[in-house]
Amino acid sequence: MIKVKNEYVNREISWLHFNARVLQESIDKKVPLIDRLRFLGIFSNNLDEFFKVRYATVKRIVDAGKKGKSVLGGEKAKDLLEEITKIVIEQQARSQEILESIEEELKSENIFIINETEINESQAEFIREYFFKKVNQELMTIILNDLTEFPLLKDTAAYLAVKIVMADGENGEHNKNRYALIEIPKGIDRFIVLPQEGDKNYIILLDDLIRFCLDSIFTMFEFESISAHMIKITRDAELDIDNDLTKSFIQKISSSVEHRKISDPVRFVYDKSIDKDTLQFLKEKMNIVDTDSVIPGGRYHNRRDYMGFPSLGRQDLMYKKIEALPVKGFSRDGSLLERIAQKDYMIYAPYHTFSYVTKFLREAALDPKVRAIKITIYRLANDSQIASALVNAVKNGKQVTVQIELQARFDEQANIKYANQLQAEGIRLIFGVPGLKVHSKICLVEREEHEGIKRYGFISTGNFNESTAKIYTDYTLFTAHEGILKEMSRVFDFFETNYKVHKYKHLIVSPHYTKSTFIKLIDNEIESAQQGKEAYIKIKMNSLTSYKMVDKLYEASRAGVKIQLIVRGVCCLIPGVEGMSENIEAISVVDKFLEHPRLFVFGNEGDPKIYISSADWMTRNLDFRVEVGCPIYDPDIKQELLDTFEISWKDNLKARVFSANQDNAYRIKDDSEPELRSQFALYDYYQAKLEF
């Protein structure tokens, strides 16, 4: 019998376990070699964001002198910081070992990542020329010794901390060393491909190229030796929005984003081989005393750049790109609006092409009968076809209303830029609801037809972003269901008159109804189980952190409801514990694509109720955001969603099992079972549907 100390896994610790699953991908031989390097980059990028947001939140609790037990799932904030630091140091060390192992494997493929000590004569000539033409003029170099105030280091930028040991007699015996900082330029590729030699490919990191050319930078000094080690800091990413009534909301967010650049540091990472005197000099100058925030690392930081590791034309060392499929019967050549008027359609990106979304908007922009388009925007692509289609619509005389979320984490600056552009084109902007982020993914089109105004729309589990749609898995439902779309119109009304709370028969809308509706649906399954009827719940989501919802699932388990959970990221629930959660199984699938859909299935006495939603079961999604969940009524789409859940659930190659051990163990395949890798199987499933 499994015993557990607490009923919940701490959210921050669970997140670190999720990132460990990402790191697992970098050692999995089923993952192509260059993509394994890229997963190392994803692991590092995730960790940066974790420190900016989650670690910073816990640190603020500690700094405020609060214990924060209720917020942190039973752990004292200071103890949690120490536990986080311990885990991160172990993971960083592991990632360094993996990087070295992958570099050895790359050598067997004639790909060599060399440092400044391994450069031959012909490479040296190329590097000196490259440095002179492309790098030198981009460098920001600061001599530190004589500065009265230490320079402000940029958030997560990488710096080389340079130690210059001066020749005798230059500065006196007691002041021999000079120190400097070199900021690694972001505008230059981190990986420089050197001239090929025979069939051998050579790559040098920009950091090492700069190290090789240090003597060219510091020609004004007579030195005995010179060395450089990497450091970086991570700053608190919380936005502090002022209450100045004379500023517009865009101005307030812009000001807050600017202030983020000088917010408190929450992590200082350094090359563990750095000289002790250099490290001490830096810590004193930067007033760093918090040991929990000081983390020794490897020679290279900002490993997120490995996400952009050059392909070198080696398609055999990367995942094959899939060709996104059409949806059967949902012609891309004819009118999508005409098709949607007849029946609902579902796309599941990236297995299906996301171009249906842009074609829908392009068609609405040109259709003379379309009067209005309303859409929510959370994250857009850098060069957004969605934004372009909306501008096209307003130029054709349509009334276009865009609810754009300026506080979308780390996309604030991009959304401010888009807000200004869209507003300049005459698009009407709404900036949401005070105190709530708008995270819903909805679009509504109003078209004048013979019988009056008819509505068309789509609702998604993910962002309207054609770039991420190639790597994030998400459902998007296209519908002309009048009941659903009338209620979608009420959501847009709420953005403008948010003192009025609307009622909904079809949609599940946060912050007013999501929690209560899902609790009611769980209660229905509990009642069925107590009556001896079949009762089950199947859920696929990104994160499960709401203790209220975890407790409700525990209650359902104790009542005999069979529960299957597919949770990609954070999961505070502990499955398989007798008397608490023995009827709950939970897995996480981490693979080629980022699992992003939110799907909810309730048995409902043999007539399943199925919903897609923009909301995870996190307190923020349930209580502090505007989220929209949508029922699925079309029987074919309902079956399709059940099929896709089942395929994911049966994954026995990329599924990790949640347990009290929190060890990220892979699901053990039964000898009688064929191998099933769900993301590959889903593509085959949709390809087969086209053939019938």
N, C-alpha and C positions, 0 to 999 in steps of 0.2 A: 504494500500500500504506500502510495506516494504521500509524503508529508511536505507541507510548505510553511515557511515562516510567516510570510505575508500573503494576502489574497491577491495582490497586484504586483506586477513587475514595474519598477520605476521607469517612467517615461524616457528619461535621458539614457539610462542604461540599456533599455530596449532599443533605442535609436542606435547606440553604438554597436549592438548586436546585429542590427540591420546592416550597418556599414561593413561589419565583418563579413556578411554574406556577399556584399559587393566585392570585397577583397578576395573571397573564395573564388570568384570568377577569374581572377588573375592567375590562379594556379590550376585551373581546371583544363586538362588536356583536350577536352571537347571544344574549347574556345580557341579560335585561331590565334596565332602567336602575337600579331600586332594588336589585335583586339584585346588580348590579355593586358598589354601595356596600357591600352586606353581605359580599361577597367581600373587600373592603378590610378589613373588620372581622375576618374569619377570618384573613387574612394577619397582622394585628397581634396577634391572640390567639395564633396559632401562634408568633410571634416572642417573645412574653413567655414562653411555656412553654419555648422553646428556650434562652433565657438562664437560666431558673431551673434547668434540668436539664443540658443538654448543655454549654453554655458554662461553667456552674459546675463541671462535672466537669473540663474542660480546665484551668480556672483553678486548681483544687485541685492538679492535677499540677504546674503552674508554681510555685505557692506552696510546694509540697513540695520544690522543687529537682530534680524528676525531668524527664527528657527525654520519656519516654512514647512513644517511637517505635513500639514494638510494639503499643501500644494504639491509636495514632492513625493507623495505616496508613502509616508511613514519614515522617511530618512531625514536626518538633520542636514541642512544645507551645506554646512562646512564638511561634514563627513562625505556627502555626495560629491563635492568638488574634489576631495582627495581620491575617491573611488574612480571618478571620471579620469583624473590625471593619470592614475595608475594604468587604467585600461588603454588610454590613448598612447602612453609611452610604449606599452607592449605591442599595440597595433602598428605604431610607427616603425618599431624595430622589425616586426614581421614584414611590413611592406618593403622595407629596405632589403631584407633577405630575398623576397620574391623578385624585386627589381634586379638584383644581382644574378639571380637564377635565370630570369628571362633574357638578360643580356648575354649570358653564356649560351643559351639556346639560339639566340639570334646569330651568334658567331657560326654555328653549324649551317646557317642559311646564308653565310657570307655577308652578314650585316654586322658591322663593328661600330660600337659607340665608344669613341676614344676621348681621353682627357688631354690636358695641356702637356702632360709628360710623355705622351705617346705619339707625338706629331713628327712625321718625317720631313725631309727637306722640301720636297715639292708641296706638301700640305702646308708647311710653314709659309711658303711664298704666297699661296692662295689666301691663307688666313690673314696675313699682314695686309694684303690688298683689300680683302673684304672688310677688315677692321677700319682701314683708312677711309674707304668709300662709303660704308653703310653704318658703322657702329659709333665711331669716335664722336661724330657730331651729335649723336643722340644721347650721349652719356651725361648724367648729372652726377658730378663728383664733388664731395665736400670734405675739406680738411677740418678735423674736429678739435684739435688740441686747443686752439686759441679762441674758440667760440664761447661767448658768455651764455648762450642759450642753445640747447641741443635742437637740431632741426626736426620738424614735424615729419614723422615717417608715415607714409601712406598705408592705408589698410590693405593687408595681404600682398603689397608689392614686395618683391624680393630685393635684398640689398647684399652686396659684398662688403663685409667689414674688413678693411685693409689695415694690416700692421706693417709699418715701414721701420725697419731697424737701421738707424742712421750710422754713417761711417764715423769713426772716432774723431772727436774734436768739433763736430758740427754743432752740437747743442749742449755740450757738457755731459759729464758722466751720469748725472742723476736724471737726465731728460733725453734719453737716447731714442726712445720710440715715438713715432708719429702715427696717428690713426686717421683713417678716412673712411667715408662711405661712398659706394658706387651703386646707384639705383639701376637694376637690370631693366633696360628699355622694353616696354610692352609692345611698341610698334614694330619690333623686329621678331621674326620667327625664333622661337626658343631653340629649335633644332636646325642646325646648318648642315646641309648635305654637301659633303666635300667631293671633289672630282673622283669618279670611279677609277679604280685601278684593276684592270683585267675584269674579272667577274665579282670583284669585291666592292661592296658599298661601305662608305665611311660617313659617320655622323658625329658632329661635336656639338655639345650644348653651348649656347651663347655664353653661359657663365664661364665655361672653361676657355672659350675663345678670348674672353676679356682677361682671364687670369694669364693667358699666354702673352697678352699684350700690355701687362701692367707697367713694364719698363717704359713703354711709349707714352703712357699716361702721366707718369711721375718723373719725367726727364729733368725737372728742376731740382730734384733732390739727389744728393750723393748718398747712396744707401749700401749697406752690407747685404741685406736680404729684404725681400718683400713677400708677403703672403696674404691670401684673401679667403675668408670663410663666410658662408651665407647666414643671414639672419632675416627674420620677418616678424611683424606683429599683426595681430588681428584685433579690430576694434569692435566695440558694442554697436550692433546695427539697429538698435531701437530708435524710432523716430520720435523726437520731442516736438510736438506741434504747438506753436504759440497761440495765444488768444487775441492777437492784435486784430481788432475789428476793421481796421483800415485796409487790411490785406485780403486779396482774393484767396480762395482755397488753393488754387494752383501756386500762388506766391508762397503760401504757408508750407506746402509740401516741398517746393523747391528750396526754401530756406532750411527746412529740416534735413533734406538730403545733403545739402552743403555742410550743415553742422555735424553730420555723421562722420565727415572726414577728420574731425578733431575730437571725436568722442573717446571715452576711456579705453585704453588697451585692455584686452581680456586674455591675451596669450602672447608670449614671447618665445619664439622657436629659434634655436641656434644649432649650428653644426657642432656636434659633440667633440670634434677634434680641434676646435678653436683653442688658441692659447689662453691659459687662465687669466693672464693679465689683460688681454684684449676683452674677454668676457666681463671681467670686473670693471674695467674702464667704461664699457657700454652700460652696464647695469647702474653704475653710479651716476652717469650722465643722464640716464633716462629715469632715474628714481624708481627702479624696479626692485621691489622687496617681496612681492607676493610669490612665494615658492610654488604654490599650486598652479600658477599661470606660466611658469618658466619650464619649457619642455625641450630637452635635448633631442636633436634629430640627426638626419644624415647629411651628407655633403650637399645634396640638392633639395631645395624647398620648392613650393609651388608646383608640386608634381601634377597638379591639375592640368598643366600644359601637355602632359602625356596623352590627353584626350585628342590632341592634334598631332600626334606622332606621324611623320611622313610615311606615305604608303610605299614609296620607292618603286611603284608599279607592280608590287608583289600582291596581286589579287588572291593568290593561293594562300596568303597568310592573314586574310581578313574574311569576315563573313561575306557571303555572296549577297548582293543587293537583290531584294525581291521586287518583282514587278507588281505594284498594287493592283488589285483585281476590281473589276466592275461588280455592281450588284445586279443579280439576275432580274430582268424586267424593268430596271431603273435606267432607262436609256440616257446616255450622255449627249445624244444627238438631237433628240426631240425636246419638248417642253417638260421640265421637271415639275412645274406647277400643275400641269395637266395630269401627270402621273400621280402626284401626291393627292390630288383631288379624288382619285379613285381608291387609293389605299395607302397605308403607312409603309415607310421603308426605313431600314436600319443599315447604317454603315458601321463597320468595326475597323477603324484605322489601327495600324498601317496595313492590315491585310486587304482592306478596301481602300480605294483612292479617296483622298480628302478633297479632291477637286469637285466633288458633288456640292460641297459647302460653298466654294467660290462661284461655281456655275449657278447655283440657286440665287445668290446675291446679284450676280451679273444679269441674270434673266429678270429679276425684280427691278433692277436699275433701269432696264430698257423697256419693260412692258408698259405700254400706255395706260393700262387699266390699274396698275399699282399706284396707290395713293401715298402709302406710308411704309417705312421700314423702321423697326425698333430693335436694338441689339445691345447686349451687355459685352463689355470688353474687359478682360483681366490681364492677359499677356498676349501681345501680338508678335509676329515675326519681325525681324529687322527691316525687311523690305516687304511690307504686308500687302498681299493681294486683297485681303479683307478690307483694309482701309481704302485701297484704290477703288474697289467696287462701291463702297459707300459714298466716296467723293463723286464717282460716276453717276450714282443715283441722284444726288442733290443737284448735279448739273443738268439732269433731265427733269427737274421740277418736282422730285419726290420730297415728301417731308421725312427727313432722316433724323432720328433721335438715337443718340449713343450714350449709354451709361458706361463711363470709363472709370475704372478703379485706380485712383492715383496712388493708393497705398499698397499696391501689389508688391510684395517684398522683393527687393533688388531690381525691380523693373520700374521703380518710381520715375527715374529720369527719362526712360524711354516713353512711358505713358504720358508724361508731361509734354514731351516733344510731339507725340501724336495728338494730344488734346489741343495743343496750339494750332497744329496743322489742320485738323478737322474743323475746328472753330473758324479758322480763317476761310475755309471753303464754304461756310454757311451751314454746317451741320450743327444741330442743336445738341448741346452736351448737358448731361446730368452728372453730378459728382456724388451721387449716392446718398446714404442716410447717416446722419451724425451718430457716431459711436459704433457703426456697423460697417464692415467691409462687404462689398458686393462681390460674391464669388460664384454666383449662378452663371450658367452658360446657356443663354436663351436668345432666340431671334424670332421676331414676329413681323409678318408682312400682311398689309391690308390691301385688298384688291376689290375694285368696284365691278360687280357682275350683275347679271339680269335681276337676280333676286335680292340684290343689295350688296353690302360689304361682306366679302368672304375672307377668312383669315387662313394663312398658311404659316408654317413655322418649323423651326427645329430646336431641339434641346439636347445638350451633350453632357458627358461626364468630364470633358476636358476642354482646354482652351481652343479658341478659334485661331490657330497658329499653324500655318502650313509647314513650317520647319520642324516643330516638335511632333507634328502628326506623322512624321516618318519614323519616329523612334519611340513614341508613347502609344500605348494601346488604349483606345477610348471608343465608347459607343456614342453614336449620334442618331437620334430618331427624327425623321422628317414626317410631319403629320398635318392633316387638315381637320383634325378632330375639333369640332366647334367648342365642346365643353372644356377641353384642355387649353385651347388658345384663348378663349374668353378669360380664363383664369390667369393665363400668361399676361394678358392685357392688364389685369388687376395688379400683377407684380410690378409692371412699369408704372402704374398709377401710384403704388406704394412708394416708389423712389421719389415721387414729387410731393405726395401728401402723406408723409409717413406717420402723421398723428392718427391716421385711420387704419385700423387693422381689418383686412378683408377676410372673408370666409372662403374656404376652398373645399370642393367635393372631390376633385381629381388630383390636383398637385399637392405635394408635400413641401411646405415652404418654411424655411427658417427666417427669423428666430422664434416664430410664434407656434409652429405646429410640428416641426420635424421630430423633436424628442417625444412629444406626447403621442404622435401618430405611430411611430415605430414601437413605442411601449405598448400601445393598444394592439398592434399586430402581433407582438410577442405574447401578450396576454391571451389572445385568441388561440395561439398554439398551445399555451399552457392549459387552457380549458379543454382543448381537444385531447391532449395527453391524459388529463385527469379523467376524461370520459372513456378512456381506452381506445381512442381513435388514433390513426396515424398522425403524427405531428412532427414537423421538421422545419428547420430554418437553414438556408444557404446564403452566405454573404461573401461578396468579394469587395474589398476596399483597400485603401492605402494605409490607413492608420486606425487603430482602436485604442483610444486613451481615456474616453469618458468613463469614470468609475460608475456613474449612474447606469450607463448602458451595459458595462461589464457585469454589474450586480444583477441586472435584469436577465442577462444571458445565464448567469449562475442559477438564478431562480428557475429559469426554463429548463435547465439541465437537471436540476433536482426533481422537477416535475416529470421528467422522462422525455422531453423534447430532444430529438436528435439534431445536433447543430454542427454544420460544417463551415469553417471560416478559412478564407484565403486572404491573408493580410500581407501585403508586400513589405511594409515598413514596421512602424512601431506597434507593438501589441502588448497592452498592459494586462491582458487576461492570461491566466495560466490554465491550460486545458488538461483533462485527464486526471484530475484530483478527486479521489473518492469522497462523496458527500458534498462536493462543491461543483465539480465540472466534469464528472466522469462521462457525460454524454456529449462532450464537446471535443471535436478534433479541429486542429488548426495547422495550416501550412503556409509557407511563403514561397513564391516562385520568383527567382531572380535569374534573368537570362538576357538574351540579345536585346530585347525591347524592354522599356520601362513599363511595368504593369501599372496602369493608372485608372481603370474603370471602377465605378462604384455600382454594384449590382446587388439587389436584395430580393430574395425569394422566400415566400411564406407558404407552407403547405395548404392551409385553408381547406382542410377536409377533402383533398383530392382535386380542388380547382385552384391551382397556385395563383397567388397574387405576386406580381413581379414588378419591380420598380428599378429605374436607373436614376442616378442622382449626382449632383456636383458635390455632395457632402459626405465626408468621412464621419465616423462617430468619434469626434473630438469635441471638447467643450466649446472651442472657438467656432466650429461649424454649426453646432446645435444652437448656441445661445448668442453669438456675437457676429454672425455673418448672415447675409441674405443668400440663402441656398435654395435651389429648386430641385425637387425629385418628381419624377413623372411615371405614372402607371403605364404598363404595356398591355394593350388590349388586343392587338392583332394576334390571332392564334399561331400563325406561322413564325412571327417574330418571337413570341413567347417560347416556342419550342426551340428556336435557334439560340436563345439566351440560355435555356436549360442545357442545351447541347454544349455550348461553349464553356459553361461552368463545369460540366462533367469532364470535358477534355482537360481543363486546367487542374481539376481535382485529381485526376488519374495520373498526372505527371509523376514519373518515377526516375527522372534523370536530373531535373532542376528544382524539385520541390524539397524544401527543408521543413522539418517538423518542429513546431513549437512544443516545448515541454518545460517542466519545472527545472530541468537541467540547464536550459538556455545555452545549449552547445551547438546550435545550428547544424544538427545532424541531418544528413541527406535521408530522404525516405528510402527504406530498404525495399528493393524490388523482389516480389515473389517470383520464384523460379518459373512458375507457370505463366507469368505475365510477359507480354512482349514489351520491349522498351518503348516508352512514350515520352517524348519531349514536347510539351503542350504547345509552345509557340510555333513550332514547325508543324505540328499536327493540326493546329487551327488554320494555317494557310492551306494545307491539304484539304481540310473540311470545306473551306469556301471555294476552293478550286473545283472540288467534286460537285458542289451545288450548281455550278455553272453548266455542268455536263448533263444535268437531268432536266 
